[in-house]
Amino acid sequence: MRKIDRRRFITTSMQGTAGLAASVALASSPVAAPAILGRALGANERVRIATIGVRGRGRNHAESFASFDDVEVAAICDVDRRVMPELAGRIATRRGTQPRLVSDLRRVIDDASIDAVSIATPDHWHALATIWACQAGKDVYVEKPCSHTIGEGRRMVEAARKYARIVQHGTQSRSGEVFHRAKAYLDSGKLGKVLVAKVINSQLRADIGKQSDCEPPADVDYDLWLGPAPKRAFNPNRFHYNWHWCWDYGTGDLGNDGVHAVDYARWLLGVEDPIAVSASGAKLHFDDDQETPDTQHVTFEFAGKHLVYEMRIWSPYNEHGMENGAIFYGEDGCLELSPHGFRVFGRGNEAGPTEPGGARGEAHFRNFIDCVRSRETPNAEIREGHLSSRLAHLGNIATRVGRRLRFDAEREEFAGDDDANRLLKREYRKGFEVPDTV
């Protein structure tokens, strides 16, 4: 990968604009993209996109983008060569042309004919892949959580600004109509001042058991799969999907499913920067290889408001009719919200309005493509993704150190707590470093 040459070309081409954009790393609006970056799209030209990581969520990425007439899925990419042919065949049947199959994401990022990438790799690859793509002049759709650490999230925002890229975060509720209707209801003041939001993550996941280390499958580039993460022997329980429950690659269910409702709870509550976080978590149910908690309780303190997260991933039942959702508590009533809709209860538990939910995913992918064309701000722009992913990381850090932490949001660090601050970033393997300066 010609990383240095490409960066030198892009930096020179921008003729000083990059420095100004980088100086406002956490500004609320993206910088309009100059035509010099990336391939200029004609009005009737298809957006050429590549999907990176296609075994799980990435399969949905590729098939959704293939459903749009103005998009060409030019390539699909995965370190596990076994998972690509069937998907490529499905896309070819639908569109008449088969996407190129690529095992190394660096080849996709170096391909100047590709306009955008969607990233559905394990969490530990999200930041570096996004930064490389931004440096290459590509727009990015990146799955949640956008980063593996808080420091990575800040670098991603800086890269989007410096290289003037459209970067959409995969918290698709931002494109769901019911969430906008719920926000309008809360903003109307009918519930009085809303002081607390509680996020519920109550679902039944599987015990993954215990497995021994072994040789990786022959068709898997395991070294590339590890990428930024420490060198470690292959284990099936740290690979496909189960990587979510290993700290080297995942962020537990708080960063997996939980971040969706944490994101819309923060959005509708109208808060950005927490001043403190406290948490507890443990493995109370599963006796398996999972490293992350199966039970977790987190309180995020904002100025005048609280956001609470409750997680039990061993529950064969839901809460308030929701596996995943949020409840907003106002002075005069509460609103219960999930992708399936919302319902309101007033004083004395008097039943109030209800609204049905609806599809979110297709609308979110569509919003990304529209913004690639228009250069307008997407619904879940990377700064919003970083602020919500940051809450997931804060909750995990507070859980791991076991104490209340005061957070300096401007510096993105903890006051006087070296143990907690060490968890704000990670060490990277040579050749896969997330840079301090993008």
WOMOLIN-V201006 format. One record per pair of residues at least 12 apart in sequence whose ideal C-beta (glycine too) atoms are under 10 Angstrom apart, sorted by the first residue. I is the first residue (numbers start at 1). J is the second residue. Records with the same first field share a line. If there is no record, write none. Layout:
I: J ; J
This chain:
1: 104 ; 105 ; 106 ; 107 ; 109 ; 110 ; 132 ; 136 ; 431
2: 106 ; 110 ; 136
3: 106 ; 109 ; 110 ; 132 ; 135 ; 136 ; 431 ; 435
6: 109 ; 110 ; 112 ; 132 ; 135 ; 136 ; 137
7: 132 ; 135 ; 136 ; 163 ; 435 ; 438
9: 135 ; 136 ; 137
10: 36 ; 37 ; 38 ; 134 ; 135 ; 136 ; 137 ; 162 ; 163
11: 135 ; 162 ; 163
12: 36
13: 34 ; 36 ; 37 ; 137
14: 34 ; 36 ; 37 ; 162 ; 163 ; 164
15: 34 ; 36
17: 31 ; 34 ; 36 ; 37 ; 162 ; 163 ; 164
18: 31 ; 34 ; 37 ; 161 ; 162 ; 163 ; 164 ; 438
19: 162
20: 161 ; 162
21: 158 ; 159 ; 160 ; 161 ; 162 ; 163 ; 164
22: 157 ; 158 ; 159 ; 161 ; 162 ; 163 ; 437 ; 438
23: 158 ; 161 ; 162
24: 157 ; 158 ; 161 ; 162
25: 154 ; 155 ; 156 ; 157 ; 158 ; 159 ; 160 ; 161 ; 162 ; 383 ; 386 ; 438
26: 153 ; 154 ; 157 ; 158 ; 161 ; 272 ; 273 ; 383 ; 386 ; 387 ; 409 ; 410 ; 412
27: 157 ; 161 ; 383
28: 272 ; 377 ; 381 ; 383 ; 384
29: 161 ; 377 ; 381 ; 383
30: 157 ; 160 ; 161 ; 164 ; 165 ; 166 ; 167 ; 371 ; 375 ; 376 ; 377 ; 378 ; 381 ; 382 ; 383
31: 160 ; 161 ; 162 ; 163 ; 164 ; 165 ; 375
32: 164 ; 375 ; 376 ; 377
33: 137 ; 139 ; 163 ; 164 ; 165 ; 166 ; 372 ; 375
34: 137 ; 163 ; 164 ; 375
35: 375
36: 137 ; 164
37: 134 ; 135 ; 136 ; 137 ; 138 ; 139 ; 163 ; 164 ; 165
38: 112 ; 114 ; 115 ; 116 ; 136 ; 137 ; 138 ; 139 ; 163 ; 164 ; 165 ; 166 ; 372
39: 112 ; 113 ; 114 ; 115 ; 116 ; 137 ; 138
40: 115
41: 70 ; 115 ; 372 ; 373
43: 70 ; 373
44: 70
45: 70 ; 72 ; 115 ; 373
46: 68 ; 69 ; 70 ; 71 ; 72 ; 73 ; 74 ; 115 ; 369
47: 65 ; 68 ; 70 ; 71 ; 72 ; 73 ; 74 ; 114 ; 115 ; 116 ; 139 ; 368 ; 369 ; 370 ; 372 ; 373
48: 71 ; 72 ; 73 ; 74 ; 75 ; 99 ; 111 ; 113 ; 114 ; 115 ; 116 ; 138
49: 61 ; 62 ; 65 ; 66 ; 68 ; 71 ; 72 ; 73 ; 74 ; 75 ; 76 ; 99 ; 114 ; 115 ; 116 ; 117 ; 118 ; 138 ; 139 ; 141 ; 365 ; 368 ; 369 ; 372
50: 62 ; 65 ; 72 ; 73 ; 74 ; 75 ; 76 ; 77 ; 99 ; 100 ; 102 ; 105 ; 107 ; 108 ; 109 ; 111 ; 113 ; 114 ; 115 ; 116 ; 117 ; 118 ; 119 ; 133 ; 138
51: 63 ; 64 ; 65 ; 66 ; 73 ; 74 ; 75 ; 76 ; 77 ; 78 ; 87 ; 91 ; 99 ; 108 ; 116 ; 117 ; 118 ; 119 ; 120 ; 141
52: 75 ; 76 ; 77 ; 78 ; 79 ; 102 ; 104 ; 105 ; 108 ; 109 ; 117 ; 118 ; 119 ; 120 ; 121 ; 125 ; 129 ; 133 ; 140 ; 142 ; 143
53: 76 ; 77 ; 78 ; 79 ; 80 ; 83 ; 105 ; 118 ; 119 ; 120 ; 121 ; 122 ; 125 ; 126 ; 129 ; 143 ; 225
54: 76 ; 77 ; 78 ; 80 ; 83 ; 84 ; 86 ; 87 ; 88 ; 99 ; 101 ; 118 ; 120 ; 121
55: 78 ; 79 ; 80 ; 82 ; 83 ; 84 ; 87 ; 120 ; 121 ; 239 ; 240 ; 241
56: 83 ; 120 ; 121 ; 122 ; 143 ; 240 ; 241 ; 244
57: 118 ; 119 ; 120 ; 121 ; 143 ; 144 ; 170 ; 241 ; 361
58: 76 ; 77 ; 78 ; 83 ; 87 ; 118 ; 119 ; 120 ; 121 ; 143
59: 76 ; 78 ; 83 ; 86 ; 87 ; 90 ; 120
60: 118 ; 120 ; 361 ; 362 ; 365
61: 73 ; 76 ; 117 ; 118 ; 119 ; 120 ; 141 ; 143 ; 170 ; 361 ; 365
62: 75 ; 76 ; 77 ; 84 ; 87 ; 88 ; 90 ; 91 ; 99 ; 118 ; 120
63: 87 ; 90 ; 91 ; 94 ; 365
64: 118 ; 361 ; 362 ; 364 ; 365 ; 366 ; 368 ; 369
65: 91 ; 116 ; 118 ; 141 ; 365 ; 366 ; 368 ; 369
66: 87 ; 90 ; 91 ; 92 ; 93 ; 94 ; 95 ; 97 ; 99
67: 91 ; 94 ; 95 ; 362 ; 365 ; 366
68: 362 ; 365 ; 366 ; 369 ; 370
69: 95
70: 366 ; 369 ; 370 ; 372 ; 373
71: 95 ; 115 ; 116 ; 365 ; 366 ; 368 ; 369 ; 372
72: 91 ; 95 ; 97 ; 99 ; 114 ; 115
73: 87 ; 88 ; 91 ; 92 ; 94 ; 95 ; 97 ; 98 ; 99 ; 100 ; 118
74: 97 ; 99 ; 100 ; 102 ; 108 ; 111 ; 113 ; 114 ; 115 ; 116 ; 117
75: 88 ; 99 ; 100 ; 101 ; 102 ; 105 ; 107 ; 108 ; 111 ; 113 ; 114 ; 117
76: 88 ; 91 ; 98 ; 99 ; 100 ; 101 ; 102 ; 108 ; 118
77: 99 ; 100 ; 101 ; 102 ; 103 ; 104 ; 105 ; 106 ; 107 ; 108 ; 109 ; 117 ; 119 ; 121 ; 129
78: 101 ; 102 ; 103 ; 105 ; 120 ; 121 ; 220 ; 221 ; 225
79: 103 ; 104 ; 105 ; 121 ; 125 ; 216 ; 219 ; 220 ; 221 ; 222 ; 223 ; 224 ; 225 ; 226 ; 227
80: 103 ; 216 ; 217 ; 219 ; 220 ; 221 ; 222 ; 225 ; 239 ; 240
81: 101 ; 102 ; 103 ; 217 ; 218 ; 219 ; 220 ; 221
82: 217 ; 218 ; 219 ; 220
83: 219 ; 220 ; 240
84: 99 ; 100 ; 101 ; 102 ; 103 ; 219
85: 98 ; 101
87: 99 ; 101
88: 100 ; 101
100: 114
103: 219 ; 220 ; 221 ; 224
104: 221 ; 224
105: 117 ; 119 ; 121 ; 125 ; 128 ; 129 ; 132 ; 133 ; 224 ; 227
106: 129 ; 132 ; 136 ; 224
108: 129 ; 132 ; 133 ; 136 ; 138
109: 129 ; 131 ; 132 ; 133 ; 134 ; 135 ; 136 ; 137 ; 138
110: 132 ; 136
111: 136 ; 138
112: 136 ; 137 ; 138
114: 133 ; 136 ; 137 ; 138
115: 137 ; 138 ; 139 ; 369 ; 372 ; 373
116: 133 ; 138 ; 139 ; 140 ; 141 ; 165 ; 166 ; 167 ; 168 ; 368 ; 369 ; 372
117: 129 ; 130 ; 132 ; 133 ; 134 ; 136 ; 138 ; 139 ; 140 ; 141 ; 142
118: 133 ; 139 ; 140 ; 141 ; 142 ; 143 ; 168 ; 170 ; 365 ; 368
119: 133 ; 140 ; 141 ; 142 ; 143 ; 146 ; 167 ; 170
120: 141 ; 142 ; 143 ; 170
121: 142 ; 143 ; 225 ; 227 ; 243 ; 249
122: 143 ; 148 ; 225 ; 226 ; 227 ; 229 ; 238 ; 239 ; 240 ; 241 ; 243 ; 244 ; 246 ; 248 ; 249 ; 250 ; 251
123: 143 ; 144 ; 145 ; 146 ; 147 ; 148 ; 149 ; 152 ; 229 ; 243 ; 244 ; 248 ; 249 ; 250 ; 251 ; 252 ; 255 ; 256 ; 389 ; 392
124: 147 ; 148 ; 149 ; 152 ; 225 ; 226 ; 227 ; 228 ; 229 ; 230 ; 243 ; 246 ; 247 ; 248 ; 249 ; 250 ; 251 ; 426 ; 428 ; 432 ; 434
125: 142 ; 148 ; 224 ; 225 ; 226 ; 227 ; 228 ; 229 ; 249 ; 432
126: 140 ; 142 ; 143 ; 144 ; 145 ; 146 ; 147 ; 148 ; 152 ; 153 ; 156 ; 169 ; 170 ; 228 ; 385 ; 389
127: 142 ; 146 ; 147 ; 148 ; 149 ; 151 ; 152 ; 153 ; 154 ; 155 ; 156 ; 159 ; 228 ; 434 ; 438
128: 147 ; 148 ; 152 ; 155 ; 156 ; 227 ; 228 ; 428 ; 432 ; 433 ; 434 ; 435
129: 142 ; 156 ; 227 ; 228
130: 142 ; 146 ; 147 ; 152 ; 153 ; 155 ; 156 ; 159 ; 160 ; 165 ; 167 ; 169 ; 382 ; 434 ; 438
131: 152 ; 155 ; 156 ; 158 ; 159 ; 160 ; 162 ; 163 ; 165 ; 434 ; 435 ; 438
132: 159 ; 434 ; 438
133: 159 ; 163 ; 165 ; 167
134: 156 ; 158 ; 159 ; 160 ; 161 ; 162 ; 163 ; 164 ; 165 ; 166 ; 167 ; 382 ; 438
135: 159 ; 162 ; 163 ; 165 ; 435 ; 438
136: 163 ; 165
137: 163 ; 164 ; 165
138: 163 ; 165 ; 166 ; 167 ; 372
139: 160 ; 163 ; 164 ; 165 ; 166 ; 167 ; 168 ; 368 ; 369 ; 371 ; 372 ; 373 ; 375 ; 378
140: 156 ; 159 ; 160 ; 165 ; 166 ; 167 ; 168 ; 169 ; 368 ; 372 ; 382
141: 166 ; 167 ; 168 ; 169 ; 170 ; 364 ; 365 ; 367 ; 368 ; 369 ; 371 ; 372 ; 378 ; 380
142: 156 ; 167 ; 168 ; 169 ; 170 ; 380 ; 382 ; 385
143: 169 ; 170 ; 171 ; 256 ; 385
144: 169 ; 170 ; 171 ; 172 ; 251 ; 255 ; 256 ; 257 ; 258 ; 259 ; 260 ; 262 ; 263 ; 380 ; 385 ; 388 ; 389 ; 392
145: 169 ; 170 ; 171 ; 250 ; 251 ; 254 ; 255 ; 256 ; 258 ; 259 ; 260 ; 262 ; 263 ; 385 ; 386 ; 388 ; 389 ; 390 ; 391 ; 392 ; 393
146: 167 ; 168 ; 169 ; 170 ; 171 ; 255 ; 259 ; 380 ; 382 ; 383 ; 384 ; 385 ; 386 ; 387 ; 388 ; 389 ; 390 ; 392
147: 251 ; 255 ; 382 ; 385 ; 386 ; 389 ; 390 ; 392 ; 393 ; 434
148: 228 ; 229 ; 247 ; 248 ; 249 ; 250 ; 251 ; 255 ; 389 ; 393 ; 425 ; 426 ; 434
149: 251 ; 389 ; 390 ; 393 ; 396 ; 397 ; 423 ; 424 ; 425 ; 426 ; 434
150: 386 ; 389 ; 390 ; 391 ; 392 ; 393 ; 394 ; 397 ; 407 ; 412 ; 413 ; 421 ; 423 ; 424 ; 425
151: 393 ; 412 ; 413 ; 423 ; 424 ; 425 ; 426 ; 434 ; 436
152: 228 ; 386 ; 389 ; 393 ; 424 ; 425 ; 426 ; 428 ; 434
153: 169 ; 382 ; 383 ; 385 ; 386 ; 387 ; 388 ; 389 ; 390 ; 393 ; 412
154: 383 ; 386 ; 390 ; 412 ; 424 ; 425 ; 438
155: 386 ; 425 ; 434 ; 435 ; 436 ; 437 ; 438
156: 169 ; 382 ; 383 ; 385 ; 386 ; 389 ; 434 ; 438
157: 381 ; 382 ; 383 ; 384 ; 385 ; 386 ; 387 ; 438
158: 382 ; 435 ; 437 ; 438
159: 382 ; 434 ; 435 ; 438
160: 381 ; 382 ; 383 ; 385 ; 386 ; 438
161: 382 ; 383 ; 438
162: 437 ; 438
163: 438
164: 375
165: 372 ; 375 ; 382
166: 368 ; 369 ; 370 ; 371 ; 372 ; 373 ; 374 ; 375 ; 376 ; 377 ; 378 ; 381 ; 382
167: 368 ; 371 ; 378 ; 380 ; 381 ; 382 ; 383 ; 385 ; 386
168: 364 ; 365 ; 367 ; 368 ; 369 ; 371 ; 372 ; 377 ; 378 ; 379 ; 380 ; 381 ; 382 ; 384 ; 385
169: 259 ; 263 ; 364 ; 368 ; 378 ; 379 ; 380 ; 381 ; 382 ; 383 ; 384 ; 385 ; 386 ; 387 ; 388 ; 389
170: 259 ; 260 ; 263 ; 361 ; 364 ; 365 ; 368 ; 380 ; 385
171: 259 ; 260 ; 261 ; 262 ; 263 ; 264 ; 267 ; 360 ; 364 ; 379 ; 380 ; 384 ; 385 ; 388 ; 389
172: 260 ; 263 ; 339 ; 359 ; 360 ; 361 ; 362 ; 363 ; 364 ; 365 ; 367 ; 379 ; 380
173: 260 ; 261 ; 263 ; 264 ; 267 ; 268 ; 326 ; 337 ; 338 ; 339 ; 357 ; 360 ; 361 ; 364 ; 379 ; 380
174: 260 ; 263 ; 264 ; 267 ; 360 ; 363 ; 364 ; 367 ; 378 ; 379 ; 380 ; 381 ; 384 ; 385 ; 388
175: 359 ; 360 ; 361 ; 362 ; 363 ; 364 ; 365 ; 366 ; 367 ; 368 ; 378 ; 379 ; 380
176: 264 ; 339 ; 357 ; 358 ; 359 ; 360 ; 361 ; 363 ; 364 ; 379
177: 355 ; 356 ; 357 ; 358 ; 359 ; 360 ; 363
178: 337 ; 338 ; 339 ; 340 ; 341 ; 342 ; 355 ; 356 ; 357 ; 358 ; 360
179: 263 ; 264 ; 267 ; 268 ; 326 ; 337 ; 338 ; 339 ; 342 ; 357 ; 358 ; 360 ; 379
180: 267 ; 268 ; 379
181: 337 ; 341 ; 342 ; 353 ; 355 ; 356 ; 357
182: 264 ; 267 ; 268 ; 326 ; 328 ; 335 ; 336 ; 337 ; 338 ; 341 ; 342 ; 344 ; 355 ; 357
183: 264 ; 267 ; 268 ; 269 ; 270 ; 328 ; 335 ; 337
184: 268
185: 268 ; 328 ; 335 ; 337 ; 342 ; 344 ; 352 ; 353 ; 355
186: 268 ; 269 ; 270 ; 328 ; 330 ; 335 ; 337 ; 342 ; 344
187: 268 ; 270
189: 330 ; 331 ; 332
190: 330 ; 332 ; 333 ; 335 ; 344 ; 346 ; 352 ; 353
191: 328 ; 329 ; 330 ; 331 ; 332 ; 333 ; 334 ; 335 ; 344 ; 345 ; 346 ; 347 ; 352
192: 329 ; 330 ; 331 ; 332 ; 333 ; 346 ; 347
193: 304 ; 305 ; 330 ; 331 ; 332
194: 268 ; 269 ; 270 ; 305 ; 328 ; 329 ; 330 ; 331 ; 332 ; 333 ; 334 ; 335
195: 269 ; 304 ; 305 ; 306 ; 328 ; 329 ; 330 ; 331
196: 265 ; 269 ; 299 ; 305 ; 306 ; 307 ; 308 ; 327 ; 328 ; 329 ; 330 ; 334
197: 261 ; 262 ; 264 ; 265 ; 266 ; 267 ; 268 ; 269 ; 270 ; 271 ; 300 ; 302 ; 305 ; 306 ; 307 ; 308 ; 309 ; 326 ; 327 ; 328 ; 329 ; 334 ; 335 ; 337
198: 261 ; 265 ; 299 ; 306 ; 307 ; 308 ; 309 ; 310 ; 319 ; 320 ; 325 ; 326 ; 327 ; 328 ; 329 ; 334 ; 336
199: 254 ; 258 ; 259 ; 260 ; 261 ; 262 ; 263 ; 264 ; 265 ; 266 ; 298 ; 300 ; 307 ; 308 ; 309 ; 310 ; 311 ; 322 ; 324 ; 325 ; 326 ; 327 ; 391
200: 258 ; 261 ; 265 ; 308 ; 309 ; 310 ; 311 ; 312 ; 315 ; 318 ; 319 ; 320 ; 321 ; 322 ; 323 ; 324 ; 325 ; 326 ; 327 ; 336 ; 338
201: 253 ; 254 ; 256 ; 257 ; 258 ; 259 ; 260 ; 261 ; 262 ; 296 ; 309 ; 310 ; 311 ; 312 ; 313 ; 315 ; 319 ; 322 ; 323 ; 324 ; 325
202: 310 ; 311 ; 312 ; 313 ; 314 ; 315 ; 316 ; 317 ; 318 ; 319 ; 320 ; 322 ; 323 ; 324 ; 325
203: 253 ; 257 ; 311 ; 312 ; 313 ; 314 ; 315 ; 316 ; 317 ; 318 ; 319 ; 322 ; 323 ; 324
204: 312 ; 313 ; 314 ; 315 ; 316 ; 317 ; 318 ; 323
205: 244 ; 245 ; 253 ; 256 ; 257 ; 285 ; 286 ; 290 ; 294 ; 312 ; 313 ; 314 ; 315
206: 242 ; 286 ; 288 ; 313 ; 314
207: 285 ; 286 ; 287 ; 288 ; 289 ; 290 ; 294 ; 314
208: 236 ; 237 ; 238 ; 241 ; 242 ; 244 ; 245 ; 286 ; 288 ; 289 ; 290
209: 236 ; 237 ; 242 ; 286 ; 287 ; 288 ; 289 ; 290
210: 235 ; 237 ; 287 ; 288 ; 289 ; 290
211: 235 ; 236 ; 237 ; 238 ; 239 ; 242 ; 288 ; 289
212: 233 ; 235 ; 236 ; 237
213: 232 ; 233 ; 234 ; 235 ; 236 ; 237 ; 238
214: 233 ; 234 ; 235 ; 236
215: 233 ; 234
216: 233 ; 234 ; 235 ; 236 ; 239
217: 234 ; 236 ; 239
220: 234 ; 239 ; 240
222: 234 ; 239
223: 429 ; 432
224: 432
225: 239 ; 240 ; 243 ; 249
226: 238 ; 248 ; 249 ; 429 ; 432
227: 249 ; 428 ; 429 ; 431 ; 432
228: 248 ; 249 ; 426 ; 427 ; 428 ; 429 ; 431 ; 432 ; 433 ; 434
229: 243 ; 246 ; 247 ; 248 ; 249 ; 426 ; 427 ; 428 ; 429 ; 432
230: 248 ; 426 ; 427 ; 428 ; 429
231: 429
232: 246 ; 248 ; 249
235: 289
236: 289
237: 288 ; 289 ; 290
238: 250 ; 289 ; 291
241: 256
242: 288 ; 289 ; 290
244: 256 ; 257 ; 290 ; 292
245: 283 ; 286 ; 288 ; 289 ; 290 ; 291 ; 292 ; 293 ; 294 ; 313
246: 289 ; 290 ; 291 ; 292
247: 291 ; 292 ; 396 ; 400 ; 423 ; 426
248: 291 ; 426
250: 290 ; 291 ; 292
251: 292 ; 389 ; 392 ; 393 ; 395 ; 396
252: 281 ; 290 ; 291 ; 292 ; 293 ; 294 ; 296 ; 311 ; 313 ; 392 ; 395 ; 396 ; 399
253: 290 ; 292 ; 293 ; 294 ; 296 ; 311 ; 312 ; 313 ; 324 ; 392
254: 279 ; 281 ; 292 ; 293 ; 296 ; 298 ; 309 ; 311 ; 391 ; 392 ; 393 ; 394 ; 395 ; 396 ; 399
255: 292 ; 389 ; 391 ; 392 ; 393 ; 395 ; 396
256: 292 ; 313 ; 392
257: 311 ; 313 ; 323 ; 324
258: 296 ; 298 ; 309 ; 310 ; 311 ; 313 ; 324 ; 391 ; 392 ; 395
259: 309 ; 385 ; 388 ; 389 ; 391 ; 392 ; 393 ; 395
260: 324 ; 325 ; 326 ; 338 ; 339 ; 360 ; 388
261: 309 ; 322 ; 323 ; 324 ; 325 ; 326 ; 337 ; 338 ; 339 ; 388
262: 298 ; 300 ; 307 ; 309 ; 326 ; 388 ; 389 ; 390 ; 391 ; 392 ; 395
263: 326 ; 380 ; 384 ; 385 ; 387 ; 388 ; 389 ; 391 ; 392
264: 325 ; 326 ; 337 ; 338 ; 339 ; 388
265: 300 ; 307 ; 308 ; 309 ; 325 ; 326 ; 327 ; 328 ; 337 ; 388 ; 391
266: 300 ; 302 ; 305 ; 307 ; 326 ; 384 ; 387 ; 388 ; 390 ; 391
267: 326 ; 380 ; 384 ; 387 ; 388
268: 326 ; 328 ; 335 ; 337
269: 300 ; 302 ; 305 ; 306 ; 307 ; 326 ; 328
270: 302 ; 305
271: 300 ; 301 ; 302 ; 303 ; 304 ; 305 ; 306 ; 307 ; 387 ; 391
272: 302 ; 383 ; 384 ; 387 ; 388 ; 390 ; 409
273: 302 ; 303 ; 387 ; 390 ; 407 ; 408 ; 409 ; 410 ; 412
274: 299 ; 300 ; 301 ; 302 ; 303 ; 305 ; 306 ; 307 ; 387 ; 390 ; 391 ; 394 ; 395 ; 405 ; 406 ; 407 ; 409
275: 300 ; 301 ; 302 ; 303 ; 406 ; 407 ; 408 ; 409
276: 299 ; 300 ; 301 ; 302 ; 394 ; 398 ; 404 ; 405 ; 406 ; 407 ; 414 ; 415
277: 298 ; 299 ; 300 ; 301 ; 307 ; 309 ; 391 ; 393 ; 394 ; 395 ; 396 ; 397 ; 398 ; 399 ; 403 ; 404 ; 405 ; 406 ; 407 ; 414 ; 420
278: 297 ; 298 ; 299 ; 300 ; 301 ; 395 ; 398 ; 399 ; 402 ; 403 ; 404 ; 405
279: 293 ; 296 ; 297 ; 298 ; 299 ; 300 ; 309 ; 394 ; 395 ; 396 ; 397 ; 398 ; 399 ; 400 ; 401 ; 402 ; 403 ; 404 ; 405
280: 293 ; 295 ; 296 ; 297 ; 298 ; 299 ; 398 ; 399 ; 402 ; 403
281: 293 ; 294 ; 295 ; 296 ; 297 ; 298 ; 311 ; 395 ; 396 ; 398 ; 399 ; 400 ; 402
282: 294 ; 295 ; 296 ; 297 ; 399
283: 295 ; 314
284: 296 ; 312 ; 314
285: 312 ; 313 ; 314 ; 315
286: 313 ; 314
290: 313
292: 313 ; 396 ; 399 ; 400
293: 311 ; 312 ; 313 ; 395 ; 396 ; 399 ; 400
294: 311 ; 312 ; 313 ; 314 ; 315
295: 310 ; 311 ; 312 ; 313 ; 314 ; 315
296: 309 ; 310 ; 311 ; 312 ; 313 ; 395 ; 396 ; 398 ; 399
297: 309 ; 310 ; 311 ; 312 ; 395 ; 399
298: 310 ; 311 ; 391 ; 392 ; 394 ; 395 ; 396 ; 398 ; 399
299: 395 ; 398 ; 404
300: 391 ; 394 ; 395 ; 398 ; 407
301: 404 ; 406 ; 407
302: 409
306: 329
307: 326 ; 391 ; 395
308: 326 ; 327 ; 329
309: 326 ; 391 ; 392 ; 395
311: 324 ; 395
318: 338
319: 336
320: 334 ; 336 ; 337 ; 338 ; 343
321: 336 ; 338 ; 340 ; 341 ; 343
322: 336 ; 337 ; 338 ; 339 ; 340
323: 338 ; 339 ; 340
324: 338 ; 339 ; 340
325: 337 ; 338 ; 339 ; 340 ; 341 ; 342
326: 338 ; 342
327: 342 ; 345
328: 342 ; 344
330: 344 ; 346
331: 347
332: 346 ; 347
333: 345 ; 346 ; 347 ; 348 ; 349 ; 350 ; 352
334: 346 ; 349 ; 352
335: 352 ; 353 ; 355
336: 354
337: 355 ; 357
338: 357
339: 357 ; 358 ; 359 ; 360 ; 361
340: 355 ; 356 ; 357 ; 358
341: 354 ; 355 ; 356 ; 357 ; 358
342: 354 ; 355 ; 356 ; 357
343: 355
363: 379
364: 378 ; 379 ; 380
367: 379 ; 380
368: 380
386: 412
387: 409
390: 407 ; 409 ; 412 ; 424
393: 412 ; 423 ; 424
394: 407 ; 412 ; 414 ; 420 ; 423 ; 424
396: 423
397: 414 ; 417 ; 419 ; 420 ; 421 ; 422 ; 423 ; 424
398: 414 ; 420 ; 423
400: 419 ; 420 ; 423
401: 414 ; 417 ; 419 ; 420 ; 422 ; 423
402: 419
403: 417 ; 419 ; 420
405: 417 ; 419 ; 420 ; 421
406: 420
407: 420
412: 424
